[in-house]
Each structure stands twice: as C-alpha cells, then as structure tokens.
Amino acid sequence: MDSALTAFVLGQSDASVFVTPATLLVRLKFHSFIHSLSNSDVTRPTSTHSSYKQNEPSIVFMAFQVRLSGLWSIWLCGFALIGLSLYATQRLPSLEGRIMRPNLSRRGGGGSETPRIIIFSAPRPFSGSVGARQSLALRSWLALCAEITVVLFSNDPSVTSFAETFGSRVVVDPNIDFTFLGTPFFHSMMARTWSFSPDISVLVDPETIVLPDFISTLKYAYKLDHDWLLVASSRNVSYFPFYLDEDGKHWRKEDGKLMKTHELQEIIGQNWQRTPCEQKLLMAWNSGDLPLYSGVLPPFLYGRGVHNSWVVNQALSSELRFVFDASWTISSLYVIDQEHLTNWSTDGASNSSNFKRRSWEYAGNSHVGALYGSLSHRETDYSSLVKLLKCNRLYIFVNTTENICPSTYRRAGLGSWWKKETLAWVEGVKSQGELLDCSPMVPKNRLKPSDYPFSLETLLPLIADSNKTIVLAAAGFSYKDMLMSWVCRMRHLQITNFIICALDKEIYEFSVLLGLPVFSDPVAPSEISFNDCHFGTKCFQKVTKVKSRMVLKILELGYSVLLSDVDVYWFGNPLPLLCSYGPAVLAAQSDEFKNIVPINLPRRLNSGFYFARSDRSTIAAMKKVVAHAATSGKSEQPSFYDTLCGEGGSNRVGDDRCLEPETNLTVYFLNRDLFPNGAYLGLWQQQNVRAACVKQGCLVLHNNWISGRLKKLERQVLSGLWDYDTSTRMCQGQA
C-alpha cells in the first residue's frame, strides 16, 4: 500500500493530497491484483512435474494466502469507504454554511459582465446645501458604471429640471403617493420599483455618496443561486473636501489632484462620526421570483424612520430571501455639517423648528411600525445578520467577524503580510458592530391628535391655489375607503388644493397617518364614528350641518370653496368652469332627474356639490343657510333651497337659477349633462358607466339617489369608478 493511501486511512493525509472514492477503489484493486500475480504459479518455474508435486503443499498454502489477501483487500476497501463516508459527511457544509457560502453557478452572468442596475431614490427639492449634497451623491452613482440608471420619485419641478441635465440616465417618476407636504410614501415607492425590470434594484438615501466597490459587491451578489436582499449602512463624515471632475469619472482634491478609491476610504475611516441613524440605509435586491418579505408593507413615510428596520426585520422573519449585511464591502457615506449635527439630541430627535413641524411624520411611522408586521413584537437584531466580507480579493459570508480572515489566510497559505492586514481590518469591523442599529426616532406610542401641528387656519395657506380656492370634503370613519378613493382621484387629476374635514376622531387619525391635509371639527356629533350615516338618518342630518358651518368659516377666512361629497366621482377638474361664473354666484348641482321639468324646482338643490365664492353676498347668504339649518329638524339641503330660492321656489328665475333678494346672491343650477346626479339618465345602470359618462362629457358623477352606505360602495366599486386599493393602502395604478 503506497504512502498516500496509508496516510489517508490513518487520518494523516497531507492537505495537498486529495483522494476521491474512485481513486481509492482503483488503488486498492491494483494492489490486490499485483499481490495475486506475485504469488501465483505464473511467476514460478514449471520445468518438472516432480518439482510441482514437491511444492504442492506450498502451492495450496499460497492459494489460501492469495484468497486471504483478496479478502483482506476487500475488508480494507470496505473500511476505507466507510471512513471516507464519515469523513465526507463531516466535511459537508451545514445548512447555515450553504447559505453563508452560496453556490455561484446559477445566474451565470459571467466574469466582468455588469448586471443592469437601477438606483431608486426620493430627493427633496434641489436648493441650497441640500441640493448640492444630493447633486454630488447622484453624480457619484452615475460614475460607478455606464449600466446604471437612476429613477427619482418626485413631483417637484426643481427635481425634474435637475434630472434633465443628465439625459436618459436619470428619470423622474411622480407616479407614487405623496403627502400634502410632498413627502413620498415608502410603501408606494417599493411597489413602484417592481414595475421596472432591472437585474438589480437599489434603494438609497438621496444624499448618500457611493464609491466603486459598490459595483464589485453587486456583481458578486448577482451570481448567488438564491434570491437575496442586501443591506449596507452608510457612514457620516463632517469633512469631505473632494469633488467629481466634469466627466463624472474621477474623484479629485480641492487642488485638482486625483484621488484613488482606497485613499477616499482611508479618509472616510478617519473622519466618520456616530450620529443617529436617520435611516441612511442602502438596500439592494435581485429581481428574482420571490418577494422581499411576506405580508403588506404599511404606509410609512419615506425618510421618517422605522421603515428600513421594518423591511429588514420582516425579510428575516419571512425567510423567503437570503438577507445579508454588506456594510463592510460597500463604501458609502453622507456629509453632515456641524450645525446639523448639533441639532440632534441624544434620543435622535432634532431640536430644529423644521423637525418640530414634521415630528408627526416620525411619530406616525413609529405608530404604524408598532401595529403591523413582526417589528411590532420583535426588534430587529442587526448583529445576527450574515455579513459579507472581503479579505484581500476573496468574498466570504460569515455570521461573526472574529478570526475569519486569519483562518482564511491559514487555509490559503498566504503570507504574514496579509495576516497583518486582515487582522487590522477585522478590528475596524468590530468597531462598527452597531453601525446598523438604527432605533426609531421617537418612542412607539400611539399617535395623538395633538401631535399633528396643523389646524384649519394653518392648512388653508398651504393648500389653497393661487386664486385662494380650496376643495373641501367631509367624512366620518365609516366612509374612510370612499374618502381615500376620492383622494386618489384628486391625485390622479393633479388637484392638490383639497382639504378634509374630519367628522370623528377615528377618521382624523386615519387621515393623519395617510398624510392628508385634515382638520377636525370640535363640535362635530359624537355618534358619527361607526354609524351608517346615509341619507334620511338623524346622523346624516347632523353631518350635513357640519359641512355648511365649515364652508362658512372658510369663506370668512377669505378662501373660496368647492364643497364635494366623497361619493362624487370626478372625471375632470371642474374648477376652471366654476370659477368663471363670477362674484355673487353660488353654483350648485341639481338633484332633479326628470328631463321634462325645470332643474330648479323646490328642494332640487344638491348641497353635496357646490361652489361658493368668498365675497360679501355669498358670506351673508351662507350665514342665513347655517342659521336656518340650526333650527331645522331636517338636513341642511332643504335649508339651502328654502333660504336661497324661497319656500316653494318663490325666488326662482327661469328654469335654472334663483335670486336671493336680501343678499343679491344668484344660485345657478349646474348643467346636468356636465354635473349629473345619481338618478339622471340612468347612468349608474349603464353596462360601462365610465364610457357612458365620457361620451356625454361628464365632469363629475354623483353617487346619490341610492339608500345605504354599503349599496353605494358596492355600486361604485363594481362600476370601476374606484381608485383605491384597500389591501395595500395605495392608489390604484401607482404600482
């Protein structure tokens, strides 16, 4: 038996010798064959018969010896194979090991080929120092490689203008949901990313600068044979005197001297500071077959804390994708000035006036994170994430940073210089161990109405258009889904000057969490919350009187009002037409459904859709309506007609208007072809309601003349005139 085989059986095989089962079996058979030949009569002299006879016992013995040798070889082979099996079993990687050292063969992507990468971000308006930092960050992304394109989620003109300077590589996408202050919704952004088709999607903070090792890391991850989610935290630096040259390819010092990537990394390592996370987390994932996580992403506001932790925690809990931390193989940073740094207190909350104004956004994210998903009962343990490290030029996955590179260096037989280098590197990694520990910006307590800093008086100047006109809607919690469908329709039509009057506490908090411009009525009826406030009920009568009071208050504050119930579906923007009627005119929808009679007959003024100007005549007339409704046991709708058109229609003028004599206010009944009510021409009964209304030229269609909230809801959803996805809490057509 040769020395290599002997060493293997005794467990002393040299590391450089690799023996396969097939090799072992061939060697054993070969030794057995040679041994048998050496003891057979073929190799012995056969000159005389007598000599054969004399040696017969020896021949028998030798035959027995040959058989014994053969049996011994078989036994030895069996024992060797058993030992090899045990050895191989122990050498097989565990499940955790197979995840930490995934197979790189499936995607093929070969060699230096770079996958198609889209970087998604949501920048703020490009102005001042914020715009300068975002501009530098975006240019650093484009400098990484030619295969990278950038999608910016924004509806701000300054972002669009900036993006145009980069040609086709930078695209602005406004097709997501925003709050009334312009803050994008994170869940809407994430849904929208899936509508693109890159090989790798990246979501990064708009001020984060990324260095070239980002590409090599993504190229490595792209070859993994399992769908994955990569996360990497960014360092902050207060000193970064470098710029990209005009062609956007090379980093230079202030004196123009060329800087290499490793020099930048060294400076970053020397100057970074620990500050509150501020959610500066880079995330990347391949466009595989599996979702990032199970469940529905709640309506987080982007950049307002918690949402990144929620995604990572949910992805780990779902176990659908391989989640790993690449903070040590991707160099990313963001510049933070000293003034900004001192504005942060120890708990991560800014003392600046801007933060106080927006603190409700952080509180809302914490509230949502505490209600939905695994983050509600389990904090994210970032230290347990598998980490991607790079020792010299080798990528490895580990679940600890201790003694990884030294053991790798020993197995690879590399020199002591690498050991010294990697030991220093590992110590640097340990010092960053909590870099990803991004705790929420505010405690996870229930959002209180008092946290919302806006009242009606403060919202109006923010919301009104250039003509000081607003669109007012009122709703209780039982109508929350219909309210959101109405809001989505406003967004689709790019109408931003709308405001919500919350008729109960529940709809108020709901609206705050969804970023709506909402105010509450302090004297609204308390029994509205979960009642079915449909036409004819006591609840309905009280609700309608709230609306007329709010309209009067807004008019007195100097703003014109288009009141629209949330069951009015808008096909277009009616404001240009309504504003053309001039002063001292109240334009209202007619509730008359017969074609052969005047549209201004008694009690046919619909108080669910009307336009009122902020002028002396209109304000005086609305005061009369509100006073009449306060003493009436009916809804406000009869009060409108009886006050403005006279009881029995005594103030009617022609077939489509009235004139209130004391205030000289003209009430104009809107053309029903443009503003049809729910019973006009049987439009709601058409097979294709939308097509019928578009053919007729409808601007709006009222979903009235039907009894009961559920029936109204069913009719609108089944007709297709519905713009809200209740399961995802997003406007339909945004993803």
RAPEFEN-V238327 format. One record per run of one state. SS is the DSSP state (hx for helix, st for strand, lp for the rest). FROM is the first residue (numbers start at 0). LEN is the number of residues. If there is no record, write none. Layout:
SS_FROM_LEN + SS_FROM_LEN
This chain:
lp_0_2 + hx_2_7 + lp_9_11 + hx_20_18 + lp_38_2 + hx_40_3 + lp_43_5 + hx_48_6 + lp_54_1 + hx_55_36 + lp_91_3 + hx_94_6 + lp_100_16 + st_116_5 + lp_121_6 + hx_127_15 + lp_142_5 + st_147_6 + lp_153_3 + hx_156_8 + lp_164_2 + hx_166_3 + st_169_4 + lp_173_4 + st_177_1 + lp_178_5 + st_183_2 + hx_185_8 + lp_193_6 + st_199_4 + lp_203_5 + st_208_2 + lp_210_2 + hx_212_10 + lp_222_5 + st_227_6 + lp_233_1 + st_234_3 + lp_237_4 + st_241_3 + lp_244_6 + st_250_3 + lp_253_4 + st_257_2 + lp_259_1 + hx_260_11 + st_271_2 + lp_273_7 + st_280_6 + lp_286_14 + st_300_1 + lp_301_5 + hx_306_12 + lp_318_3 + st_321_4 + lp_325_6 + st_331_4 + lp_335_2 + hx_337_5 + lp_342_1 + st_343_1 + lp_344_5 + st_349_1 + lp_350_2 + hx_352_19 + lp_371_2 + hx_373_3 + lp_376_5 + hx_381_3 + lp_384_1 + st_385_6 + lp_391_2 + st_393_5 + lp_398_5 + hx_403_9 + lp_412_3 + hx_415_16 + lp_431_17 + hx_448_3 + lp_451_4 + hx_455_8 + lp_463_5 + st_468_7 + lp_475_1 + hx_476_16 + lp_492_5 + st_497_5 + lp_502_2 + hx_504_9 + lp_513_4 + st_517_3 + lp_520_5 + hx_525_3 + lp_528_9 + hx_537_19 + lp_556_3 + st_559_5 + lp_564_3 + st_567_3 + lp_570_4 + hx_574_5 + lp_579_5 + st_584_6 + lp_590_14 + st_604_8 + lp_612_3 + hx_615_15 + lp_630_5 + hx_635_9 + lp_644_7 + st_651_2 + lp_653_3 + st_656_4 + lp_660_4 + st_664_5 + lp_669_5 + st_674_2 + lp_676_3 + hx_679_6 + lp_685_3 + hx_688_8 + lp_696_3 + st_699_3 + lp_702_6 + hx_708_11 + lp_719_4 + st_723_2 + lp_725_4 + st_729_2 + lp_731_4
